[in-house]
Amino acid sequence: MEHKTALVTGSTAIGGIGYTTAAGLHASGATVVINGRTTDRVQEAVDALGAGDRVIGVAADVSTLAGCETLLRAVPHVDILVNNAGGATPQPVMEISDAEWENQFAFNVMSGVRLSRGYLPGMVESGWGRVVFVSSESALNIPVEMVHYGVTKLAQLGLARGLADSFPASGVTINSVVPGPNHDARTRNIYESLVRRRSA
């Protein structure tokens, strides 16, 4: 990974999939871009990884067009894009508002659309690149407590497939990974929320 730059969105949670991915890429020699929504969280992650020439922190909310544009301006070219940012709050499906559905699509799907659109042309031009979408097993087994999350993670799989088919024999690979629950603070909060709902 030497001489490669890797951006991992949503990579500020120590122990989370994004941060752990960034740490692995850094250990392999890549320059890594840590991304999160707040400057404080980004700086904490950068410090934990070991601030230096090969660690860049960019605070930007990739669920918004403005946030994606901020990230693209700060780091105009990457060799590896890991679309990891995303999340959901457990809710009964009939209680999910239009606004929350739209928020989930913006966070889990449109962030990947916008950043892929921004970074893929440079990868294709250089003849090498990697785009990875961090989907979820929830895409294949939609959880009744987070239908909106599962639907958007399923959309990610379709997006990755469509992008991959659009750039054959380009030297750029576009794939999805489908992890299960990760033992981090966010996942614990989700399960605690579910327990509270079922106990009420």
C-alpha positions in Angstrom: 0.0 0.0 0.0 3.0 2.4 -0.1 2.4 5.5 -2.2 -1.4 4.8 -2.0 -3.9 7.1 -0.4 -7.0 5.6 1.2 -10.1 7.4 2.4 -12.3 5.6 4.9 -15.5 7.5 5.6 -17.0 7.2 9.1 -13.7 6.2 10.6 -13.6 8.0 13.9 -15.1 5.4 16.3 -12.1 3.6 17.9 -12.8 -0.1 17.5 -15.4 0.4 14.8 -15.1 -1.1 11.3 -14.1 2.2 9.8 -11.3 3.0 12.2 -10.0 -0.5 12.2 -10.0 -0.5 8.4 -8.1 2.7 8.4 -5.6 1.4 10.9 -5.0 -1.7 8.8 -4.4 0.3 5.7 -2.0 2.6 7.5 -0.1 -0.4 8.9 0.2 -1.7 5.3 1.9 1.6 4.3 -0.9 3.7 2.9 -1.6 7.3 3.7 -5.0 7.3 5.3 -7.7 9.9 5.4 -9.8 9.7 8.6 -13.3 11.2 8.2 -16.1 12.0 10.6 -18.7 14.7 11.2 -17.0 16.6 13.9 -13.5 18.1 14.2 -13.1 16.7 17.8 -13.9 13.2 16.8 -11.7 13.3 13.8 -8.8 14.6 15.8 -9.2 11.9 18.5 -9.0 9.2 15.8 -6.0 10.8 14.1 -4.2 11.0 17.4 -5.1 7.4 18.2 -3.7 6.3 14.9 -0.6 8.3 15.3 -0.6 11.7 13.7 2.1 12.1 11.0 2.7 12.5 7.3 0.5 9.5 6.5 -2.6 10.4 8.5 -5.0 13.1 7.3 -8.1 14.2 9.1 -11.1 15.8 7.4 -14.3 16.7 9.3 -17.2 16.6 6.8 -20.7 15.2 7.0 -20.9 12.9 4.0 -24.6 12.5 4.3 -24.8 15.9 2.6 -23.8 17.3 -0.8 -21.9 20.1 0.9 -20.0 17.6 3.1 -19.0 15.5 0.2 -17.8 18.5 -1.7 -15.7 19.6 1.4 -14.1 16.2 1.5 -13.4 16.2 -2.3 -11.8 19.7 -2.0 -9.6 18.7 0.9 -8.5 15.4 -0.7 -8.9 15.7 -4.5 -7.5 12.2 -5.3 -7.5 8.9 -3.5 -6.5 5.4 -4.7 -8.8 3.6 -2.3 -12.2 4.7 -1.3 -14.0 2.8 1.6 -17.6 3.9 1.8 -18.1 3.0 5.5 -20.2 5.9 6.9 -23.7 5.0 7.8 -26.0 4.1 10.6 -29.6 3.8 11.8 -31.8 4.0 14.9 -34.1 1.1 15.7 -37.7 2.0 14.9 -40.9 0.0 14.1 -41.3 0.2 10.4 -44.7 2.0 10.5 -43.2 4.7 12.7 -40.3 5.6 10.3 -41.1 9.1 8.9 -40.4 10.2 5.4 -37.6 12.4 6.7 -35.9 9.5 8.4 -36.1 7.4 5.2 -34.6 10.3 3.3 -31.9 10.7 5.9 -31.0 7.0 5.7 -30.7 7.2 1.9 -28.6 10.3 2.1 -26.2 8.8 4.7 -26.0 5.1 3.5 -26.5 5.5 -0.2 -25.9 9.0 -1.6 -22.6 9.4 0.3 -21.3 6.5 -1.7 -22.8 7.8 -5.0 -21.3 11.3 -4.6 -17.8 10.2 -3.5 -17.6 7.4 -6.1 -18.6 10.0 -8.7 -15.9 12.3 -7.4 -13.0 9.8 -7.1 -13.6 7.1 -9.7 -12.6 9.2 -12.8 -9.2 9.8 -11.3 -8.7 6.1 -10.5 -9.7 5.1 -14.0 -7.3 7.7 -15.5 -4.4 6.3 -13.4 -5.4 2.7 -14.2 -5.7 1.5 -10.6 -8.1 2.0 -7.8 -10.3 0.2 -5.2 -13.8 1.2 -4.1 -15.3 -0.8 -1.3 -18.8 -0.4 0.1 -19.3 -1.6 3.7 -22.8 -3.0 3.5 -24.3 -5.3 6.1 -25.8 -8.7 6.6 -29.0 -6.6 7.2 -29.1 -6.2 3.4 -29.7 -9.9 3.0 -31.8 -10.4 6.1 -33.8 -7.2 6.6 -34.2 -6.6 10.4 -37.8 -5.8 11.3 -36.5 -3.3 13.9 -34.4 -1.4 11.3 -36.1 -1.9 7.9 -34.8 1.5 6.6 -31.3 0.4 7.4 -31.6 -2.9 5.7 -33.2 -1.4 2.6 -30.4 1.2 2.2 -27.7 -1.4 2.7 -29.4 -3.5 0.0 -29.3 -0.5 -2.2 -25.5 -0.2 -1.6 -25.1 -3.7 -3.0 -26.9 -2.7 -6.2 -24.9 0.5 -6.4 -21.6 -1.3 -6.1 -22.6 -3.9 -8.7 -23.8 -1.2 -11.2 -20.5 0.8 -10.7 -18.4 -2.3 -11.2 -20.2 -3.2 -14.4 -19.7 0.4 -15.6 -15.9 0.2 -15.4 -14.8 -3.2 -16.8 -11.1 -3.8 -17.5 -10.2 -0.4 -16.1 -7.8 -1.5 -13.3 -10.4 -0.4 -10.8 -12.3 -2.9 -8.7 -15.6 -2.1 -7.0 -16.8 -4.5 -4.3 -19.1 -4.8 -1.3 -18.4 -6.4 2.0 -21.2 -7.7 4.1 -20.2 -7.8 7.8 -22.3 -8.8 10.8 -22.6 -6.8 14.0 -19.4 -5.2 15.3 -18.8 -5.1 19.1 -18.5 -1.4 19.4 -20.3 1.4 21.3 -22.8 2.1 18.4 -23.9 -1.5 18.2 -24.2 -1.8 22.0 -26.4 1.3 21.9 -28.7 -0.2 19.3 -29.1 -3.4 21.3 -29.8 -1.5 24.5 -32.4 0.5 22.7 -34.1 -2.7 21.5 -34.1 -4.1 25.0 -35.7 -0.9 26.3 -38.4 -1.0 23.6 -39.2 -4.6 24.3 -39.3 -4.1 28.1 -41.6 -1.1 27.9 
